[in-house]
Amino acid sequence: MSAPIVITMGDPSGVGAEVTAKALADRGPDVRAETIVIGDRDTMERATRACGIDLPVIAPGDNGDGIRVDHIDIDGLPGEFGKLSAACGEACFRYIERAVTLCLEDRAGCIVTAPINKEALNSAGHHYDGHTGMLAHLSGSKSSWMLLASERLNVIHTSTHVSLKDAIERATTERVLETIRTGYKHFRRMGVASPRIAVAGINPHCGENGLFGSEDEERIRPAVEAARAEGIDAQGPISADTVYHRAYNGAFDLVIAQYHDQGHIPIKLVAFDSAVNVSLGLPIQRCSVDHGTAFDIAGTGKANHVNMLSALDYAGKMLSA
């Protein structure tokens, strides 16, 4: 097997195992042979039963068709869906740790992550704001960025899981410029010859010449001007109340959002089931579903796996880029 895609199963109490099982069942045996799930064998077997999937759960090196699971043994898993547990938080961490190791050793080509529960993760003693921070730490990366990618709207964030007050402080000229550069490089790699990048303002109407704040003129505009001096087709700052509409209708390939909700809300509105979360700036490749653990429906077989299919498709594109 050459550099497979590895899927981290996510929180064993959530819907990760179900959406993974459904997505792999929708793909052919050739895809399943090149995909390894890192997780818990028992949980995956319960998920296939819940979803009515007639595929065996097998080890990565086994012959024949099935869902290949690299089993990580974790003490104290609840053995049922929908239950918040520190053991599940430990499992989330260990699955991702294993996936990062495989990628750094060139034994895997890309990580696709199923959802984790941040409360469970922190209760297990792993204090991260989510996947992106954990992946950055485990891979030895100083900086990382979250890209939300969909068919008609793509957004990369200057900052994500911090308070709004801290997000404003983090929107420095240097960070915004690096965000533009990172998005530009990724889209060039994915085949866009000259990515058109819109940079959202941080204040209402980009501050109205200082009436509503000076950050846009003092921090955002200099970053855009520096990017343009480097030959990047960047425009901004553009008022956030119009820039997403323009991008959705084809004016831009990518929007730079200055904070979490500024980027997440429009994406969740137009591509709730299909947007893919992509980590940029890491020495490894990773993309993810863009939904949570959904404890309330876990184990029922009702979880929608369209987002996991999108993530697997995007992983394939990154590997072939």
C-alpha positions as CSV (number, residue, x, y, z in Angstrom):
1,M,0.0,0.0,0.0
2,S,1.4,3.4,-1.0
3,A,0.9,6.4,1.5
4,P,-2.7,5.7,2.4
5,I,-5.3,8.2,3.7
6,V,-5.8,7.7,7.4
7,I,-9.0,8.6,9.1
8,T,-9.0,9.3,12.8
9,M,-12.2,8.0,14.2
10,G,-12.8,10.9,16.5
11,D,-14.6,10.6,19.9
12,P,-15.8,7.0,20.3
13,S,-19.0,8.3,21.8
14,G,-19.8,10.5,18.8
15,V,-20.9,10.0,15.2
16,G,-17.3,9.7,13.9
17,A,-17.4,6.0,13.5
18,E,-20.8,6.1,11.8
19,V,-20.0,8.7,9.2
20,T,-16.7,7.0,8.5
21,A,-18.3,3.6,8.0
22,K,-21.0,5.1,5.8
23,A,-18.5,7.0,3.7
24,L,-16.2,4.0,3.2
25,A,-19.3,1.8,2.4
26,D,-20.1,4.3,-0.4
27,R,-16.7,3.9,-1.9
28,G,-15.4,0.9,-3.8
29,P,-13.0,-1.8,-2.5
30,D,-10.0,-0.1,-4.1
31,V,-10.6,3.0,-2.0
32,R,-11.2,1.0,1.1
33,A,-7.9,-0.9,0.5
34,E,-6.0,2.4,0.5
35,T,-7.7,3.9,3.6
36,I,-7.0,3.1,7.2
37,V,-9.2,4.1,10.1
38,I,-7.3,4.8,13.4
39,G,-9.6,4.1,16.2
40,D,-11.4,1.4,18.2
41,R,-12.4,-1.9,16.6
42,D,-15.4,-2.5,18.8
43,T,-16.8,1.0,18.3
44,M,-16.4,0.6,14.5
45,E,-18.2,-2.7,14.6
46,R,-21.1,-1.2,16.6
47,A,-21.2,1.6,14.1
48,T,-21.5,-0.7,11.1
49,R,-24.3,-2.6,12.8
50,A,-26.2,0.7,13.7
51,C,-25.9,1.8,10.0
52,G,-26.8,-1.6,8.6
53,I,-23.5,-1.9,6.7
54,D,-22.4,-5.4,5.7
55,L,-18.7,-4.9,5.7
56,P,-16.3,-6.6,8.1
57,V,-13.9,-4.6,10.3
58,I,-10.5,-6.0,9.6
59,A,-6.8,-5.2,10.4
60,P,-4.8,-3.0,8.0
61,G,-2.7,-5.9,6.7
62,D,-5.6,-8.3,6.2
63,N,-6.6,-9.6,2.8
64,G,-10.0,-9.1,1.4
65,D,-12.5,-6.2,1.4
66,G,-13.5,-4.4,4.6
67,I,-13.1,-1.4,6.8
68,R,-9.4,-1.5,7.9
69,V,-8.9,-0.4,11.5
70,D,-5.6,0.3,13.1
71,H,-6.9,-0.5,16.6
72,I,-5.6,1.6,19.5
73,D,-6.4,0.1,22.9
74,I,-7.7,2.7,25.4
75,D,-8.7,1.7,28.9
76,G,-12.1,2.7,30.2
77,L,-14.0,3.5,27.0
78,P,-17.7,3.5,27.9
79,G,-18.7,1.0,25.2
80,E,-21.8,3.0,24.2
81,F,-22.6,6.1,22.1
82,G,-23.6,9.5,23.4
83,K,-21.6,9.4,26.7
84,L,-19.1,12.2,27.6
85,S,-16.0,10.5,28.9
86,A,-12.4,11.4,29.7
87,A,-11.4,8.0,28.3
88,C,-12.9,9.1,25.0
89,G,-10.9,12.3,25.2
90,E,-7.8,10.2,25.7
91,A,-8.8,8.1,22.7
92,C,-9.2,11.3,20.5
93,F,-5.6,12.3,21.4
94,R,-4.1,8.9,20.9
95,Y,-5.7,8.4,17.5
96,I,-4.4,11.8,16.2
97,E,-1.0,11.2,17.7
98,R,-0.8,7.9,15.8
99,A,-1.9,9.6,12.6
100,V,0.6,12.4,12.9
101,T,3.4,9.9,13.5
102,L,2.4,7.9,10.4
103,C,2.5,11.1,8.2
104,L,5.8,12.3,9.6
105,E,7.3,8.9,8.8
106,D,5.8,9.0,5.3
107,R,3.7,6.0,6.0
108,A,0.5,7.9,5.4
109,G,-0.2,10.7,2.9
110,C,-3.0,12.6,4.5
111,I,-5.1,12.7,7.7
112,V,-8.9,13.0,7.6
113,T,-10.3,13.7,11.0
114,A,-13.7,12.8,12.4
115,P,-15.1,15.1,15.1
116,I,-13.7,15.2,18.6
117,N,-15.3,16.6,21.8
118,K,-13.2,19.4,23.3
119,E,-14.6,18.9,26.8
120,A,-13.7,15.2,26.8
121,L,-10.2,16.0,25.3
122,N,-9.5,18.6,28.1
123,S,-10.9,16.3,30.8
124,A,-8.3,13.8,29.7
125,G,-5.6,16.3,30.4
126,H,-4.9,17.4,26.8
127,H,-5.5,21.1,26.8
128,Y,-5.9,22.1,23.1
129,D,-8.5,24.4,21.5
130,G,-9.2,21.6,19.0
131,H,-7.7,19.6,16.2
132,T,-5.7,22.4,14.6
133,G,-3.8,23.4,17.7
134,M,-3.2,19.8,18.6
135,L,-1.9,18.9,15.1
136,A,0.4,21.9,15.2
137,H,1.9,20.9,18.5
138,L,2.3,17.2,17.6
139,S,3.9,18.0,14.3
140,G,6.3,20.7,15.7
141,S,4.7,23.5,13.8
142,K,4.8,27.1,15.2
143,S,1.8,28.4,13.1
144,S,-1.2,26.9,11.5
145,W,-4.3,28.1,9.7
146,M,-7.9,26.9,9.3
147,L,-9.3,26.9,5.8
148,L,-13.0,26.1,5.2
149,A,-13.4,24.9,1.6
150,S,-16.6,24.5,-0.3
151,E,-17.7,24.5,-3.9
152,R,-18.5,28.2,-4.1
153,L,-17.0,29.8,-1.0
154,N,-13.6,29.3,0.6
155,V,-12.5,31.0,3.8
156,I,-9.2,31.0,5.7
157,H,-9.0,32.5,9.2
158,T,-6.5,34.8,10.7
159,S,-7.4,33.4,14.1
160,T,-10.0,30.8,15.3
161,H,-10.6,29.5,18.8
162,V,-9.9,32.6,20.8
163,S,-12.1,35.3,22.3
164,L,-13.2,38.2,20.1
165,K,-11.0,40.6,22.1
166,D,-8.0,38.3,21.6
167,A,-8.9,37.9,17.9
168,I,-8.7,41.6,17.4
169,E,-5.3,41.7,19.0
170,R,-4.0,38.8,16.9
171,A,-5.0,40.5,13.6
172,T,-1.6,42.1,13.2
173,T,-0.3,43.2,9.9
174,E,2.3,40.4,10.0
175,R,-0.3,37.7,10.8
176,V,-2.8,38.9,8.2
177,L,0.0,39.0,5.6
178,E,1.1,35.4,6.5
179,T,-2.6,34.3,6.2
180,I,-2.8,35.8,2.7
181,R,0.5,34.1,1.7
182,T,-0.6,30.8,3.1
183,G,-4.0,30.8,1.3
184,Y,-2.3,31.9,-1.9
185,K,0.3,29.1,-1.8
186,H,-2.4,26.5,-1.2
187,F,-4.7,27.6,-4.0
188,R,-1.8,27.8,-6.4
189,R,-0.9,24.2,-5.4
190,M,-4.5,23.1,-5.9
191,G,-4.4,24.4,-9.5
192,V,-5.6,28.0,-9.3
193,A,-3.1,29.9,-11.4
194,S,-3.7,33.4,-9.9
195,P,-5.9,33.1,-6.8
196,R,-8.2,36.2,-6.3
197,I,-8.1,36.9,-2.6
198,A,-10.5,39.2,-0.7
199,V,-9.4,40.4,2.8
200,A,-12.4,41.1,5.1
201,G,-12.2,44.1,7.3
202,I,-12.4,43.6,11.1
203,N,-14.7,46.5,12.0
204,P,-18.1,47.4,10.6
205,H,-17.7,49.0,7.2
206,C,-13.9,48.7,7.7
207,G,-14.0,51.3,10.4
208,E,-15.6,54.1,8.2
209,N,-12.3,56.1,8.2
210,G,-11.8,55.7,11.9
211,L,-15.3,56.3,13.0
212,F,-15.7,52.7,14.1
213,G,-12.1,51.8,14.8
214,S,-8.7,52.2,13.3
215,E,-7.5,48.6,13.0
216,D,-8.5,48.2,9.3
217,E,-6.4,51.2,8.2
218,E,-3.5,50.6,10.6
219,R,-3.2,46.8,10.3
220,I,-5.3,45.2,7.5
221,R,-4.6,47.6,4.7
222,P,-0.8,47.5,5.0
223,A,-0.9,43.7,4.9
224,V,-2.9,43.8,1.7
225,E,-0.6,46.3,0.1
226,A,2.4,44.2,1.1
227,A,0.8,41.1,-0.5
228,R,0.1,43.0,-3.7
229,A,3.7,44.2,-3.8
230,E,4.6,40.5,-3.8
231,G,2.4,39.9,-6.9
232,I,-0.5,38.4,-5.0
233,D,-4.0,39.4,-6.3
234,A,-5.3,40.6,-2.9
235,Q,-8.0,43.2,-2.4
236,G,-9.1,44.8,0.9
237,P,-10.0,45.5,3.5
238,I,-13.5,44.8,2.2
239,S,-16.5,45.2,4.5
240,A,-17.5,41.7,5.8
241,D,-21.2,42.4,5.2
242,T,-20.6,42.3,1.5
243,V,-17.4,40.3,0.8
244,Y,-18.9,36.9,1.2
245,H,-21.8,37.6,-1.2
246,R,-19.3,38.7,-3.8
247,A,-17.1,35.7,-3.3
248,Y,-20.0,33.3,-3.4
249,N,-21.0,34.8,-6.7
250,G,-17.6,34.3,-8.2
251,A,-15.7,37.5,-7.6
252,F,-13.0,35.9,-5.4
253,D,-11.5,32.4,-4.9
254,L,-10.7,33.0,-1.2
255,V,-11.8,35.2,1.6
256,I,-9.5,36.1,4.6
257,A,-11.7,36.1,7.7
258,Q,-10.3,38.0,10.7
259,Y,-11.9,35.8,13.4
260,H,-13.8,32.5,13.9
261,D,-17.4,33.5,13.5
262,Q,-16.8,36.0,10.7
263,G,-15.7,33.1,8.6
264,H,-17.7,30.2,10.0
265,I,-21.2,31.7,9.8
266,P,-21.3,32.3,6.0
267,I,-19.7,28.9,5.3
268,K,-22.2,27.1,7.6
269,L,-25.0,29.0,5.9
270,V,-24.2,28.0,2.4
271,A,-22.3,24.7,2.7
272,F,-23.3,23.2,6.1
273,D,-23.1,19.6,4.9
274,S,-20.3,19.9,2.4
275,A,-17.6,22.3,3.7
276,V,-14.3,20.7,4.5
277,N,-11.9,21.9,7.2
278,V,-8.3,22.0,5.9
279,S,-5.3,22.7,8.1
280,L,-2.6,24.8,6.4
281,G,0.9,25.6,7.5
282,L,1.7,22.2,8.9
283,P,4.4,19.7,7.7
284,I,1.6,17.2,7.2
285,Q,-1.6,17.2,5.2
286,R,-5.0,17.2,7.0
287,C,-8.6,17.8,6.3
288,S,-11.7,17.2,8.3
289,V,-15.4,17.1,8.5
290,D,-16.8,20.4,9.6
291,H,-19.3,19.2,12.2
292,G,-19.3,18.1,15.8
293,T,-19.7,14.8,17.6
294,A,-23.6,14.9,17.7
295,F,-23.9,12.9,20.9
296,D,-27.7,13.2,20.7
297,I,-28.0,11.0,17.5
298,A,-24.8,8.9,17.9
299,G,-25.5,5.2,17.6
300,T,-28.8,5.7,15.8
301,G,-27.4,5.4,12.2
302,K,-28.9,8.8,11.3
303,A,-25.7,10.8,11.0
304,N,-25.2,12.4,7.6
305,H,-21.9,11.3,6.0
306,V,-21.9,13.7,3.1
307,N,-19.3,15.9,4.9
308,M,-17.0,12.9,5.4
309,L,-17.3,12.1,1.7
310,S,-16.3,15.7,0.8
311,A,-13.3,15.5,3.2
312,L,-12.1,12.2,1.6
313,D,-12.5,13.7,-1.8
314,Y,-10.5,16.8,-0.8
315,A,-7.8,14.6,0.7
316,G,-7.5,12.8,-2.6
317,K,-7.1,16.1,-4.4
318,M,-4.3,17.2,-2.0
319,L,-2.5,13.9,-2.5
320,S,-2.6,14.2,-6.3
321,A,-1.8,18.0,-6.4
